[in-house]
């Protein structure tokens, strides 16, 4: 379900380590600490220290959906350097779900006019 999730307008990841024992309320409060609104059409992703499990929080209009995914033989390439929420492009989201780094050094960057996005 997470690999092809297309219901959200935006996808944010919480960089760094997150305690995955947190439930919906704990994750929603963490989203608010990032100055973001958890009650929007946005998918929020969280990863623990082992990088083989992620939790996703999504507002469906009448309640939250909490998704949990555990990989069996590999790990997610999760950004660990900052304690912030990072907006992902649809391509970066696909890379993350495929086990790749969201910052692909050889990938073409989208260009709008004369500035990079």
C-alpha positions, -999 to 999 in steps of 0.1 A, spaced: 0 0 0 28 25 8 48 17 -23 21 31 -46 3 55 -22 -12 83 -43 -39 98 -22 -18 126 -7 -10 160 -22 23 161 -4 47 137 13 70 147 42 96 126 59 108 133 94 146 131 91 165 116 119 156 89 144 120 86 156 107 64 185 83 41 166 65 33 198 46 66 193 10 63 182 -12 86 162 -13 113 188 24 113 194 32 114 157 6 141 150 22 163 178 56 157 162 42 170 129 30 201 146 65 206 161 77 209 125 51 238 121 30 216 97 -7 207 99 -14 170 103 -50 176 93 -42 182 56 -41 158 26 -4 150 34 14 117 41 40 120 69 67 93 71 87 83 102 116 59 106 133 43 136 169 36 143 171 3 126 158 17 93 139 -14 85 105 -1 97 85 30 90 53 45 102 31 67 81 4 91 93 -24 103 70 -55 123 76 -85 109 58 -109 137 65 -127 120 94 -98 103 111 -62 94 110 -48 64 91 -16 49 107 4 26 84 34 5 95 58 -13 72 87 -36 82 112 -48 56 125 -83 60 160 -83 44 170 -47 38 167 -11 51 154 22 40 179 49 29 167 75 53 182 109 57 197 111 93 216 144 93 188 168 103 159 169 128 135 184 103 106 175 80 116 173 44 91 176 15 96 149 -11 89 150 -48 69 121 -62 102 107 -77 120 109 -44 91 91 -27 94 63 -53 132 61 -48 126 59 -10 101 30 -14 125 12 -38 153 13 -12 172 41 -28 186 74 -14 162 103 -19 192 124 -30 203 107 -62 235 125 -73 232 116 -109 195 123 -113 183 151 -135 169 180 -114 137 196 -126 143 231 -140 117 258 -142 129 288 -162 164 295 -152 163 283 -117 164 248 -102 135 236 -81 
